[in-house]
Amino acid sequence: MKIIIIGNGVAGISAAETIRNKDKNAELVIYTDEKYYHYSRPRVIEYLSGKVTVDKIIIRKEDFYKQNNIKIFLNTKIIKIDTQNKKIILENGDEDNFDKLIIAAGAYSFLPPVEGANNKGVFTLRNINDADKIISFAKNKRAAVVIGGGLLGIESAMSLKISGLDVIIVEVFDRLLPRQLDNDAAKILQTMIEEKGLKFLLARQTSKIEKTNNQLQINFKDNTSVSADMILFSAGIRCNLKIAENSGIDYDKGIKVNEYMQTNIPDIYAAGDIAEYKGIIYGIWPAAKEQGQIAGLNVIGEKTEYKGSVLSTKLKVAGIDLASVGNIEKKEDIQIYTKQDKDIFKRVFIKDKKLIGAILIGDTTQYQKLQEIIKLQKEIEKPEEII
């Protein structure tokens, strides 16, 4: 059996490892349009700041593929999937046949359709190549604006600050990390980050970017503006769906999959940032890894269900430990319990005596325990005691 995996990110590599651990004989081929072996995408931020070299963020080096009898093609773009004849078509015109296919082609950074966004000095950040372009341009520059106050936006801003730039973060919402934090937690995090030297402009919507006096001026819809030497958009991701066009594979925001990570076409699976499960594109590393593993198992006939991933985030934001898990919406039928100290904020969200969400800032030691409680749907008698 020949299995082709499109994509060498966490979903693709997790699928490959799962398959090879269970099946030593299947022919396994990975195609990636990047020039590097599998690396940690979350750590590209550290590379941007100059804290680590490329070599330090590569997780699977060349010998891994050789030892596991995995054929890998770097710098190779797939432009079409011929589902009827079970083959992929490469950009150079070559073709390759498969028995089973896993599409783990990921996503790209979204550049909003803002006038002037194509100016020199405007960037997005998704991979090592993007980071290299930013590092090169940032030399001898003084000021940067990061548009987007999400996780990647804040981390990117901190990396640029470490490399010597004055940085302002612009966010369209009236608070930071609107997907991960409620209003109270966002204010606490903002204060902590401001103490590290970052500045914020909240509730600002970018209307236009124009060149003025060797700088870029960002105009907002409220008629205010700010200038900088460079701009980094951090406005979310969009799935790499071009690969699925005219293939018969069903997609909406992402490639639609069922609980076995199967698409609507027999023997074709999808996982990671490109996959849409029950209307959700998770876009986070843990979910991509889990989906890759489950796709791998199903490809080799070990029927395994995907039950969805708990939306969770745990990382350091500008050096501050932060974790968010589950549902953190405030509604009438939800009870909220909070513990707060000088640099520590903990909040849990309870519905029908069950934990549905939590926010931790400054101390994330209980993150895994809270995640487990949500997953097992245990009844909580004394919510204040679990934090």
Backbone hydrogen bonds, N-H to C=O, Kabsch-Sander energy under -0.5 kcal/mol:
donor,donor_aa,acceptor,acceptor_aa,energy
3,I,1,M,-0.6
3,I,27,E,-3.3
4,I,2,K,-0.5
4,I,100,K,-2.3
5,I,29,V,-3.1
6,I,102,I,-2.7
7,G,5,I,-0.8
7,G,31,Y,-3.1
13,I,9,G,-2.8
14,S,10,V,-1.9
15,A,11,A,-2.0
16,A,12,G,-2.3
17,E,13,I,-2.6
18,T,14,S,-2.2
19,I,15,A,-2.5
20,R,16,A,-2.6
21,N,17,E,-2.3
22,K,18,T,-1.2
22,K,19,I,-0.5
23,D,19,I,-3.0
27,E,1,M,-2.7
28,L,26,A,-0.5
28,L,69,N,-0.6
29,V,3,I,-2.5
30,I,71,K,-2.9
31,Y,5,I,-2.5
32,T,73,F,-2.4
40,S,57,I,-2.7
41,R,39,Y,-0.9
43,R,40,S,-0.8
44,V,41,R,-1.8
45,I,42,P,-0.7
47,Y,43,R,-1.7
48,L,44,V,-2.4
49,S,45,I,-1.6
50,G,46,E,-0.7
50,G,47,Y,-0.8
51,K,46,E,-1.6
52,V,46,E,-0.8
56,K,53,T,-0.9
57,I,53,T,-0.6
57,I,54,V,-1.5
58,I,54,V,-0.8
58,I,55,D,-0.5
59,I,38,H,-1.8
59,I,57,I,-0.6
60,R,38,H,-2.0
61,K,59,I,-0.6
64,F,61,K,-1.4
65,Y,61,K,-0.9
66,K,62,E,-1.6
67,Q,63,D,-3.0
68,N,64,F,-1.6
69,N,66,K,-1.4
70,I,65,Y,-3.1
71,K,28,L,-2.4
71,K,69,N,-0.5
72,I,70,I,-0.5
73,F,30,I,-2.7
74,L,72,I,-0.6
75,N,34,E,-2.8
76,T,32,T,-3.0
77,K,75,N,-0.5
79,I,77,K,-0.5
79,I,89,I,-2.5
80,K,89,I,-1.4
82,D,80,K,-0.5
82,D,87,K,-3.1
83,T,81,I,-1.1
86,K,82,D,-0.5
87,K,82,D,-2.1
88,I,96,D,-2.6
89,I,80,K,-2.8
90,L,94,D,-3.2
91,E,77,K,-2.5
93,G,90,L,-2.0
96,D,88,I,-1.8
98,F,86,K,-2.4
99,D,2,K,-2.8
100,K,2,K,-2.0
101,L,267,D,-2.5
102,I,4,I,-2.6
103,I,101,L,-0.5
103,I,269,Y,-3.0
104,A,6,I,-2.7
104,A,102,I,-0.8
108,Y,238,R,-2.8
110,F,236,G,-2.7
114,V,112,P,-2.8
115,E,207,S,-0.7
117,A,114,V,-2.2
119,N,116,G,-1.7
122,V,119,N,-1.4
123,F,231,I,-2.7
125,L,233,F,-0.5
131,A,127,N,-2.1
132,D,128,I,-2.5
133,K,129,N,-1.8
134,I,130,D,-2.1
135,I,131,A,-2.9
136,S,132,D,-2.3
137,F,133,K,-2.1
138,A,134,I,-2.5
139,K,135,I,-0.7
139,K,136,S,-0.7
141,K,138,A,-2.2
144,A,166,D,-2.9
145,V,230,M,-2.0
146,V,168,I,-2.7
147,I,145,V,-0.6
147,I,232,L,-2.6
148,G,146,V,-0.9
148,G,170,V,-3.4
154,I,150,G,-2.5
155,E,151,L,-2.4
156,S,152,L,-2.8
157,A,153,G,-2.3
158,M,154,I,-2.3
159,S,155,E,-2.1
160,L,156,S,-2.3
161,K,157,A,-2.1
162,I,158,M,-2.5
163,S,159,S,-1.7
164,G,161,K,-1.7
165,L,160,L,-2.2
166,D,142,R,-3.1
168,I,144,A,-1.9
169,I,199,K,-2.9
170,V,146,V,-3.1
170,V,168,I,-0.5
171,E,201,L,-2.5
177,L,149,G,-2.1
180,Q,177,L,-1.0
181,L,177,L,-2.8
186,A,182,D,-2.4
187,K,183,N,-2.0
188,I,184,D,-1.8
189,L,185,A,-2.6
190,Q,186,A,-2.5
191,T,187,K,-2.1
192,M,188,I,-2.0
193,I,189,L,-2.4
194,E,190,Q,-2.7
195,E,191,T,-1.6
196,K,193,I,-1.5
197,G,194,E,-1.8
198,L,193,I,-1.3
199,K,167,V,-1.7
201,L,169,I,-2.7
203,A,171,E,-0.6
203,A,173,F,-2.8
204,R,171,E,-2.0
206,T,204,R,-0.5
207,S,219,N,-3.3
208,K,219,N,-1.6
209,I,115,E,-2.8
210,E,217,Q,-2.3
212,T,215,Q,-2.7
215,Q,212,T,-1.9
216,L,228,A,-3.3
217,Q,210,E,-3.6
217,Q,215,Q,-0.5
218,I,216,L,-0.5
218,I,226,V,-3.4
219,N,208,K,-3.1
219,N,217,Q,-0.7
220,F,224,T,-3.0
221,K,205,Q,-2.4
223,N,220,F,-1.7
226,V,218,I,-1.7
228,A,216,L,-2.0
229,D,143,A,-1.9
230,M,143,A,-1.1
231,I,121,G,-2.9
232,L,145,V,-2.6
233,F,123,F,-3.1
234,S,147,I,-3.3
235,A,110,F,-0.6
238,R,108,Y,-2.3
239,C,253,K,-0.5
240,N,106,G,-2.2
241,L,239,C,-2.1
243,I,240,N,-0.6
244,A,241,L,-2.0
245,E,241,L,-0.7
245,E,242,K,-1.0
247,S,244,A,-1.5
252,D,254,G,-2.6
255,I,274,I,-3.0
256,K,250,D,-1.8
256,K,254,G,-0.5
257,V,276,E,-2.3
258,N,262,Q,-1.8
261,M,258,N,-1.9
263,T,268,I,-2.7
268,I,265,I,-1.8
269,Y,101,L,-3.2
270,A,261,M,-2.0
271,A,103,I,-2.1
274,I,271,A,-0.6
275,A,272,G,-1.8
276,E,255,I,-3.1
277,Y,275,A,-0.5
277,Y,280,I,-2.5
278,K,257,V,-0.6
278,K,276,E,-0.5
280,I,277,Y,-1.8
282,Y,280,I,-0.6
288,A,284,I,-2.1
289,K,285,W,-2.4
290,E,286,P,-2.3
291,Q,287,A,-2.8
292,G,288,A,-2.3
293,Q,289,K,-2.1
294,I,290,E,-2.3
295,A,291,Q,-2.7
296,G,292,G,-2.3
297,L,293,Q,-2.1
298,N,294,I,-2.2
299,V,295,A,-2.3
300,I,296,G,-1.3
301,G,298,N,-1.4
302,E,297,L,-2.5
303,K,301,G,-1.2
306,Y,259,E,-3.1
307,K,305,E,-0.5
312,S,310,V,-0.7
313,T,324,S,-3.0
315,L,322,L,-2.4
317,V,315,L,-0.6
317,V,320,I,-3.0
318,A,316,K,-0.7
320,I,317,V,-1.8
321,D,319,G,-0.5
322,L,315,L,-2.6
323,A,360,L,-2.6
324,S,313,T,-2.6
325,V,358,A,-2.4
326,G,311,L,-2.6
327,N,356,I,-2.9
328,I,326,G,-0.5
331,K,329,E,-0.7
334,I,331,K,-1.7
335,Q,350,I,-2.9
337,Y,348,V,-2.1
339,K,346,K,-2.9
341,D,344,I,-3.1
345,F,361,I,-2.4
346,K,339,K,-2.8
347,R,359,I,-2.5
348,V,337,Y,-2.5
349,F,357,G,-2.8
350,I,335,Q,-3.1
351,K,354,K,-2.9
354,K,351,K,-1.7
355,L,378,K,-0.7
356,I,349,F,-3.0
357,G,349,F,-1.3
358,A,325,V,-2.4
359,I,347,R,-2.8
360,L,323,A,-3.0
361,I,345,F,-2.9
362,G,321,D,-3.1
367,Y,364,T,-1.7
370,L,366,Q,-2.6
371,Q,367,Y,-2.3
372,E,368,Q,-2.2
373,I,369,K,-2.1
374,I,370,L,-2.1
375,K,371,Q,-2.3
376,L,372,E,-2.5
377,Q,373,I,-0.9
378,K,373,I,-1.3
380,I,353,K,-4.0
381,E,379,E,-0.6
385,E,382,K,-1.9
386,I,383,P,-1.3
387,I,384,E,-0.5
